Amino acid sequence: MLSKLDPLFVSEAVKISGLGAAVFFRGDPPALLPLGRAEVRVTTPNGDRFETIAHIEATRKVPPGEVLAMLLPDLEPAAIPPGSRIQILKRCP
């Protein structure tokens, strides 16, 4: 079911010291997007792909307020440049 969601397009990735990269998205996220851990596939603008575990969260960003974010542990923001696509593959326990 989760893999049927449209990919999310990265607008910005920032470093969270000691944790990894926090990724923010363009537009509104799907209403059925679950919070928690999920296996995701990242496709960068140049076509490189990799899979990783992401932590999907609602967070506050100033502006615009509460937004969807993903924490990608142990990754640097440069690995997820703006324009990258993130496809949710499945939920993790």
RAZI-V284612 format. One record per pair of residues at least 12 apart in sequence whose C-alpha atoms are under 6 Angstrom apart, sorted by the first residue. I is the first residue (numbers start at 1). GAP is how many residues later the second one is. D is the distance in whole Angstrom. If there is no record, write none. Layout:
BEGIN
i=I gap=GAP d=D
i=I gap=GAP d=D
END
This chain:
BEGIN
i=2 gap=88 d=6
i=3 gap=85 d=6
i=3 gap=86 d=5
i=7 gap=78 d=6
i=7 gap=79 d=5
i=7 gap=80 d=5
i=8 gap=77 d=6
i=8 gap=78 d=5
i=9 gap=16 d=6
i=9 gap=17 d=6
i=9 gap=74 d=6
i=9 gap=75 d=6
i=9 gap=76 d=5
i=10 gap=14 d=6
i=10 gap=15 d=5
i=10 gap=72 d=5
i=10 gap=73 d=5
i=10 gap=74 d=5
i=11 gap=13 d=6
i=11 gap=14 d=5
i=11 gap=15 d=5
i=11 gap=71 d=5
i=12 gap=12 d=5
i=12 gap=70 d=5
i=13 gap=64 d=5
i=14 gap=63 d=5
i=15 gap=62 d=6
i=19 gap=54 d=6
i=20 gap=52 d=6
i=20 gap=53 d=4
i=20 gap=54 d=4
i=20 gap=55 d=5
i=21 gap=50 d=6
i=21 gap=51 d=5
i=21 gap=54 d=6
i=21 gap=55 d=6
i=21 gap=56 d=5
i=22 gap=48 d=6
i=22 gap=49 d=5
i=23 gap=46 d=5
i=23 gap=47 d=5
i=24 gap=45 d=5
i=35 gap=21 d=5
i=35 gap=22 d=5
i=36 gap=19 d=5
i=36 gap=20 d=5
i=37 gap=17 d=6
i=37 gap=18 d=5
i=37 gap=55 d=5
i=38 gap=15 d=6
i=38 gap=16 d=5
i=38 gap=52 d=6
i=38 gap=53 d=4
i=38 gap=54 d=5
i=39 gap=13 d=6
i=39 gap=14 d=5
i=39 gap=50 d=5
i=39 gap=51 d=5
i=40 gap=12 d=6
i=40 gap=47 d=6
i=40 gap=48 d=4
i=40 gap=49 d=5
i=41 gap=45 d=6
i=41 gap=46 d=5
i=42 gap=43 d=6
i=42 gap=44 d=5
i=43 gap=41 d=6
i=43 gap=42 d=5
i=44 gap=40 d=4
i=45 gap=38 d=6
i=45 gap=39 d=5
i=54 gap=17 d=6
i=54 gap=18 d=5
i=55 gap=15 d=5
i=55 gap=16 d=5
i=56 gap=14 d=5
i=57 gap=12 d=5
END
